[in-house]
Amino acid sequence: GKVKVKNIKVYAYHGCLSQETIIGSDYRVDVTVDADLKKAASSDLLIDTVDYVHINHIVKEEMRQPSKLLEHVAQRIVDRIFNEIPKVSKTKVAVSKINPPIGGDVTAVTIILSQKKDRFLKNGIFALAKWHRGRVARRSSAKACTAVRIRSMPLEKSLTQMLRFFVLGAAISRDTSLRSHEKNGVLLGYFISNKHNF
């Protein structure tokens, strides 16, 4: 199923021009997410669906943080939706600047980002693999190559291998630089929710 939150209106301070970050502009954000809504359709419980109030909250918070590019804002919204709403399998975010200062009669400019969760998770895996490759390169070139080989694996296998790589090495519990990585929580949540054996 799909959940659409349309025409979220905010006033924000994005843009490359200095006056844009001082004066601000009106913006409109539209979000569409894909999720399995079958359980919610029968249970009639909020916990079984995607809470559009949560989506609205994410959009409002991220739009308050100034960015030069709308693409950057939209990606932050996408990342938080995947991080905070596990049921979402795909999301599309459209951010529109109303009456942009481009010297013409233009109603709005819009950027649209679409992303699936499996791609989001694999991006996190690659970032962690790169981090770990640098960490172990001085000790073992063989281990370092493991991070590269994982990139070509199917999603399920790459996730399993990388989590085993970190957990068995006790890296997650001891190393603050890994623990602070924004994708780490997503990976752990994925495995906990799917009860993987590693």
N, C-alpha and C positions, 0 to 999 in steps of 0.2 A: 504494500500500500504506500501511499504518499501523504505527507503532511505539508501543507503550504502555509507560510506566514507572509502575507502580502502587504506591501506599502507601509513598512515600518518607517515612520518619519522621525528624523533626528536633525539637530543642528550641530555641526561639527567643524573642525579646523584642519582639514586635510589640504594638501597642495604643495607644489614646488615654489610658488611665489610667496614672498614674505607676507604680503597683505592678506593672502588666503588664510595664513595661520593666525592672523590678528583679527580680521573681520569675521571670518567663518562663512559658511554657506549652508543652505538646506540640502539634505540628502534623503534618499529613499532606498530602503534595503528590502529585497525580496528573497526569501529562503524556501527551498523545497528539499525535503529529505525523504529518502526511501527507507522503509522499515517493515518488518513483519507485524502486521496489525491484527492478525487472526485471533490471537488470544484476547486482545483488548475488545474485539467485536463481540466475543461471547462472555467475557468476565465482567465487563462494564467497570473496570478498575483503572484508575489513572496510572498506577504503577506498571501496567502492561502496555502502555502506549508511549508515544513521544510527546512530552509536555511542551506545548507551544509557548507557554509562559517562560519556560527555561530558554528556549530559542530566542525569544524577544529579549530576555535578560542578557544573554551572551552578546547579541548584536549591539545593544545599548552600551554595554561596557567597552567593547572593542572600538566602537565608533567614537568614544570619548578620548581615545588615545590618538593624538595627531600622527599622521603619516604623510610622506610626500606623494605616495602612489595609492590609488584605490585598490590596486591589485594586492598590495601588502595588507591592507585592512581586510579584504575579502579572505585572504589566506588565513589570517589569524582567526577569523570567524569559523572557517572550515575546520581548522585544527581543534578549536575548542569544542565544536559540536561532536567531533569524533572522540575527543578525550572525555567529555562529560556525559554523553548520551550513548551508551553502548549499543542500543538497539538500532541505531542508524547505520545503514550499509552504504548509502550513497547520499551526497548532498550537492546542491547547486545554490550558489550565492550570487546575487546580482546587486551591485552597489551603484547607485546613480547620483551624480552631482547635478542639482537643479540649477538652471541658468548659469552655466560655467562662464568664467571671465575669459572668453577666447575671441572677443572682438567681433561677434556676430550674433544674429538672432537664433540662438540654439536653446531649445527647451531643456535638454538634459544630455549628459554623456553617461554611458553605462558600461561597466565591465562585468563579465560573468565568469565565474570559476566553477567548474564541476569536478568532483573527485569521488572515487570509490574508496571504501575503507581498506580493501586489500592493498591498493597502491599506497595509501597513507602508512599502513603498517610496514610495507616493504621499504619505504623511504626511511622509516625509523630504524629498521634493521641495518640498512646500508650505512646510516650515520654512526650507529653503534659499532658496526664492523670496522669502519674507518678509524674510529677512536681506538678500538682495541688493537687494530693492526699496528698503529703507531706505538701503543703501550708495550707490545710484546716484541717489536721488531729487534730491539737490542738483545733480546734473550734467545729468540728462536725464530728463524726465518720460516720454518715449516708451519708454526702456529700462525704467523702473520699471513701466510698464503691461504690459510683456512678461511679468513674473512673475505678474501677475494672470491674463492670458490663458491661460497654461500650465495653470492649475488646471482649465480646462474641457476640456483635451485628453485623448485616450485615454492609458492608462498608457505604452505603448511610445513614443508621440510625445512625451509630456511629459518622459520620462526622457532621450530623445535631445536634445531642445531645451535642457533645463536643463544637461546635461553639456557640450554645445557652448558654451553661454552662459558657463560657468565656465572650461573648459579653454582656449578660445581667448582668453579675457581674462586668462589666467595667474593667476587668482585662487587656485586650489588650491595652486600652488607657492609663492606669496608671502605669502598672508594667513593669519596664525596663527589668527585667530578662526574662519575657515572650516575650516582644516585640523583644528581641534580639535573641530569639530561631530561628534557621535556618529553621525549618519546618513551622513556623507560616505564612510566606508569601505564602507558597504553599497552605495552607488550606484556607486562605482568597481569594486567586486567584481562587481556585476551586469553591468557593461558588459564587463569583462575576460573573465568567464566566458562571455558570449554573443557576444564578438567583434564588437561594434557598430562601425560606421564613423562616426566623428564628426570 
